[in-house]
């Protein structure tokens, strides 16, 4: 067990500086973008803080307990949460694989705004969608968070058609920002290790939308992420960052 204290980790200059950037105006999207660009320009404070998290068993357990494996094979690591200003720091990790990950197959929006930076890997491919009356492809629409008794349930909300609106690529060194009205899917560009730093703002809407193709099950539970998973993923990301920075 390392002697690094939880207080020292939470008061590290990275999360402290990020809170100052976001301010007390509700962590507006413009400030989330500014914070993501600060990491892009000078990633060392984030990387130093991330490495420090590995040195404290209690912190590793805390983070692993609120993180999970997404059904489509990537890890959502919730590194830090803040109430004032309200924001989260997440690290999304797609482990190296023999094949390119399909990414998030269900188009969806979010209840909060976010800005993300490609820390490790080639980059991400996004597809953004809009609902249309004609054309496109049929989907079943669900509302996530619409049932107060079961906030994680998907509530059926009719049949709709979706059309691709645009397909942005975001490569290493770039920033991607997303408002609550954007419906998208995300996948890594290639099969190599890919990690994105996500700065998530406060919840703006009570519910969000998720779309499933006809015949596709809406039962896609998250997987448990262990402390060993967290250590392995973060260690791999730090090694890859060091290697890419030296090249």
N, C-alpha and C positions, 0 to 999 in steps of 0.2 A: 504494500500500500504506500503510495506516495504521500508526502507531507503537504502537497499543494492543497490549499484550502478552497472550499467552495466559494467563500467570499472573494478571494483573489481572482478566481475564474470568472465570477459574475461581474466583478468590477474591473475586469481587464480593459485595456484602452480600446479594444475593438468594439465590444457591445456598448461601452460607454460613449464612444465617439459616434456610433451609429444612432444611438438615442438622441444625441445632440443634433445630428443631421436631420433626423425625422421631426424633431421639435415637438411641440405640444398642440399642433393644429390638426390632429387626427391622422397623422402620417399620410398626407395627401400623395397621390400617385406621382406628382412631380418630385416630391422628396424621396419617395421610394426609388425612382429612377436615378436621382442624384446619388443616393446611397450605393446603388449597384454600380454606378460609374466610378465611385470612389474606390470600390473593391477592384474594379477592372484596372484602374490606374496604378493603385498601390495595394496589391494583394497580401503583402507580408504580414500586416497586423492580423488579418483574418486567419492566415495559415498558422501564425504563431499561436493564436488563441485556440484554433482547432487542435493543434498538436498538444496544447496544454490540457485539453479536455480528456485526453487519453491517460493522463497521469493521475487521475483521481477516480478510484473505484466507485464512490458514491455518485459522482457526476455521470459516469458511464451508465450506471444502473438507472438513474433518473431519466436520462435521454433515451435509452433503449425502451423504457417503459411507456413513453409517449410516441415512439416511432413505430413504423411497420413496413412490411413488404406489400407493395401494391400488387394486385392480381396479375398485372402485366409484366412483372418481373424486375421492378426497380425498387430501391429502398428510399423511403421518405424519412429522413433523419431530422427531427425537430430539435435543433441544437439549443435554442434559447427562446424564452417567452418573456414579454414585457407588458405590463398593464398601463404604464404612463410614461411615454406615449405607448399606445397599443401596437405591438408588432411582434413578428416571429422571424427567427432566422432558421432557415431549413437548408439542408444539403440533400439533393436528389442524386442518387448514385445508380447508374446502370453498370453492373459488373461486366468485365470482358467476357465475350462469348464466342462460340464458333459461328453463330449466325446473328444477323442484325435483329435487335429486339423489335417486335411489332409496336411497342410503345403503348400509349393509351388508345384503345380501339374505339371507345365510346365518346363521341363529341360531347362536350360539357362546358359549362361556365363555372364561375366561382362567386362566392358570397363576399369576397374581398379582392382588392387590387393587389398586384404584386409586380416586382421587377426582378429579373434574374440575370445572372452572369455565368457564362461558360468558363468554369475554372480549369477543368481537365477534359481532354478529348477533342475530337474534331468539331462537334457542334450538334445542334438539334434542328429537326425539320418539323415545322408546325403546319397544320392545315386549319384554316378558320372557315366557319360555315354561317349561313343565314337560312332562316326558314323562308320557303317560297310556296306560292299557291300551285304552281305548275313546274314540271321538270324536276331535276334533282333526284334524290333517292328517298324511299319511304323509311321512316323511323317511328318508333314508339317513344313518346316524350314522357319523362318522369320528373317529378319535383323532389329534390333532396332537401330535407329540413322542413318540409311543409306540415308534418305531423308532429305537434308538440309532445305527444305521448311517446313517440318513437322517432326522435330527431335524426337518426341515421337511416331511416327507412326511405325507400324510393316509392313515391306515390304516383300512380298512373295518371297521366294528364293528356290522353288522346293520341291520335295518329297525325303525323306531320310529314312534310318533305323538307329535306335539307339540300342546299346547293353550296358547293365550294365557293368561298368568297375570295380568298387569296392563300398562298402557300409560302410564307416567309421561311428562309433558312437563317439560322443564327449560328455563326461559327465562333470558335474560341477567341476570346477577347472582345466579343460584342455583348450588348445588353438587349434583353427583350422585356417589354412591359405589357401588362394586360389589365384591362378594365373589367368591371363586372358584367358588362354586356357582350363580351367576346365569347363566342362558342368555338372551341378548338379541340384538336388532338395533337399529341406531342410524341415524337420518337427520336432516338439518337440517329445521326447520319450514318454511322458505321457500327461495327461490332466491338470496337475497342472500349476500354473503360471510359465512361463519360460521367462527369459530375458537374452539377449546376448549383450555384449559391442563390437561394431564393429569399428575397426580403418581402415578407407578407404583411400587408397593412391590416387595419381593423375590419371587422365584419360590417358590410354596408347594407346587405339585404338579408331577410330572414330565411330565404330559400334560394336554391339555384336549380338549373336544369341539367339533366343527363339524358342522352338519347341512345337507344338500343335498336339495332336492326331487327326486323321481324324474325321471330324464332329464336332470338338470342335471349338467354336468361339474364334477368336483372340481379340474380343472386351471385355476386362476385365478392366474397368476403376478403378482407385484408389478412395478411399472414403475420404471425408473431415474429418480431425482430429481436434476436437475443443479444446479450451483451457481447458475446463472441463475434456475432455478425457485425456489430457496431465497430469493434476494435479492428476486425479484418478489413472492413470497407474503408474506414478512415485511414488506416495505415497504407492501404493501396493508393488512395487518393493523394496522400502526402508524398508518397514515393513518385507517383506519376507527375505531380506538380514540380517536384524537384528536378526530375529528368527533363520535363518539357522546358522549364526555365533555363536549364543549362544548355539546351540545344539551340 
